């Protein structure tokens, strides 16, 4: 008679999503385990509350406390305010350090650019001076060439 009651309870209870996704060997263990008192207590009553302390055959037999609706009770998910504040302070400190390093990199980059500007200005001034010298020399040579060719043409006539 007890086997018949147990089998009717097993037949009427639907497998949970974790039981559906588990292997067939686990299904066999759960079905065989339905004969134990722990598994019978796990089945909810018609009113929706458990008949007694619940136990699961998969979590090592630990007894869980009464199920509390979400949003109530002392245990909350997430971080405590102290943890949040500590995390925020660490983030701010990392941000300050990173910002200081960025400012130092920018300063070093600007110093390097200023040095390069001075170097290029000096080189440009030297090149402009050389250009002026070469232009003057070229102009003088053209004048000499012009005078030479003009004098030689007059001598041929």
C-alpha positions as CSV (number, residue, x, y, z in Angstrom):
1,X,0.0,0.0,0.0
2,X,2.8,2.4,0.9
3,X,4.5,1.6,-2.5
4,X,1.3,2.5,-4.3
5,X,1.0,5.9,-2.4
6,X,4.7,6.7,-3.1
7,X,4.3,5.9,-6.8
8,X,1.2,8.1,-7.0
9,X,3.1,10.9,-5.4
10,X,6.0,10.4,-7.8
11,X,3.6,10.3,-10.7
12,X,1.8,13.5,-9.7
13,X,4.9,15.6,-9.0
14,X,6.4,17.3,-12.1
15,X,10.2,17.3,-12.4
16,X,11.8,20.7,-11.8
17,X,13.9,22.3,-14.5
18,X,17.1,21.0,-13.0
19,X,15.7,17.5,-12.8
20,X,14.7,17.7,-16.5
21,X,18.1,18.8,-17.5
22,X,19.9,16.2,-15.5
23,X,21.1,12.8,-16.7
24,X,18.9,9.7,-16.7
25,X,20.9,8.1,-13.9
26,X,20.0,11.0,-11.7
27,X,16.3,10.5,-12.5
28,X,16.6,6.9,-11.4
29,X,18.1,7.9,-8.1
30,X,15.4,10.5,-7.5
31,X,12.6,8.0,-8.3
32,X,14.2,5.4,-6.1
33,X,14.8,8.0,-3.4
34,X,11.1,8.9,-3.4
35,X,10.5,6.1,-1.0
36,X,12.4,7.8,1.7
37,X,10.7,10.1,4.3
38,X,12.8,13.1,3.3
39,X,11.6,13.0,-0.3
40,X,8.0,12.7,0.8
41,X,8.3,15.7,3.0
42,X,9.8,17.6,0.1
43,X,6.5,17.4,-1.9
44,X,4.5,20.6,-1.2
45,X,1.0,20.3,0.3
46,X,-2.0,21.5,-1.5
47,X,-1.9,24.9,0.4
48,X,1.5,25.6,-1.2
49,X,3.6,25.2,2.0
50,X,6.1,22.4,2.7
51,X,5.0,19.7,5.1
52,X,8.2,19.9,7.1
53,X,11.8,20.9,6.8
54,X,12.9,20.4,3.3
55,X,15.9,18.3,2.2
56,X,17.3,17.7,-1.2
57,X,18.9,14.4,-2.1
58,X,21.4,16.3,-4.4
59,X,22.9,18.8,-1.9
60,X,24.3,16.3,0.6
61,X,21.2,16.0,2.8
62,X,21.5,19.5,4.3
63,X,18.3,20.9,5.7
64,X,17.2,24.3,4.4
65,X,15.2,26.8,6.4
66,X,11.8,28.0,5.5
67,X,11.5,29.7,2.1
68,X,11.1,33.4,2.4
69,X,9.7,35.6,-0.4
70,X,12.3,37.7,-2.2
71,X,12.9,41.2,-0.8
72,X,12.4,40.2,2.8
73,X,14.6,38.7,5.4
74,X,18.0,39.5,6.7
75,X,19.9,37.9,3.9
76,X,20.1,40.1,0.8
77,X,21.8,39.5,-2.5
78,X,24.4,41.9,-3.6
79,X,26.9,43.9,-1.6
80,X,26.5,45.5,1.7
81,X,26.7,49.4,1.9
82,X,30.1,49.1,3.4
83,X,31.3,46.9,0.6
84,X,29.8,49.3,-2.0
85,X,31.5,52.3,-0.3
86,X,34.8,50.4,-0.1
87,X,34.6,49.5,-3.8
88,X,33.6,53.1,-4.7
89,X,36.6,54.5,-2.8
90,X,39.0,52.0,-4.5
91,X,37.6,52.9,-7.9
92,X,38.1,56.6,-7.1
93,X,41.6,56.0,-5.9
94,X,42.4,54.1,-9.1
95,X,40.9,56.8,-11.2
96,X,43.0,59.5,-9.4
97,X,46.2,57.6,-9.9
98,X,45.3,57.0,-13.5
99,X,44.5,60.6,-14.1
100,X,47.8,61.7,-12.5
101,X,49.7,59.3,-14.7
102,X,47.9,60.6,-17.7
103,X,48.8,64.2,-16.7
104,X,52.4,63.3,-16.3
105,X,52.5,61.5,-19.6
106,X,50.9,64.6,-21.3
107,X,53.4,66.9,-19.6
108,X,56.4,64.7,-20.8
109,X,54.9,64.6,-24.3
110,X,54.5,68.4,-24.3
111,X,58.1,68.9,-23.1
112,X,59.3,66.6,-25.8
113,X,57.3,68.5,-28.4
114,X,58.6,71.8,-27.3
115,X,62.2,70.6,-27.5
116,X,61.5,69.2,-31.0
117,X,60.0,72.6,-32.0
118,X,63.1,74.4,-30.8
119,X,65.3,72.0,-32.7
120,X,63.3,72.3,-35.9
121,X,63.2,76.1,-35.6
122,X,67.0,76.2,-35.3
123,X,67.4,73.8,-38.2
124,X,64.9,75.9,-40.3
125,X,66.8,79.1,-39.5
126,X,70.1,77.4,-40.6
127,X,68.5,76.2,-43.8
128,X,67.0,79.6,-44.6
129,X,70.4,81.2,-44.1
130,X,72.0,78.6,-46.4
131,X,69.3,79.1,-49.0
132,X,69.9,82.9,-48.9
133,X,73.6,82.4,-49.3
134,X,73.1,80.0,-52.2
135,X,70.6,82.3,-53.9
136,X,73.1,85.2,-53.7
137,X,75.9,83.0,-55.0
138,X,73.7,81.8,-57.9
139,X,72.7,85.3,-58.8
140,X,76.4,86.4,-58.8
141,X,77.4,83.4,-61.0
142,X,74.5,84.2,-63.4
143,X,75.7,87.8,-63.6
144,X,79.3,86.7,-64.3
145,X,78.0,84.2,-66.9
146,X,75.9,87.0,-68.5
147,X,78.9,89.4,-68.6
148,X,81.2,86.7,-70.0
149,X,78.8,85.7,-72.7
150,X,78.0,89.3,-73.6
151,X,81.7,90.2,-73.8
152,X,82.6,87.2,-76.0
153,X,79.8,87.9,-78.4
154,X,81.0,91.5,-78.8
155,X,84.6,90.2,-79.5
156,X,83.4,88.0,-82.3
157,X,81.8,90.8,-84.2
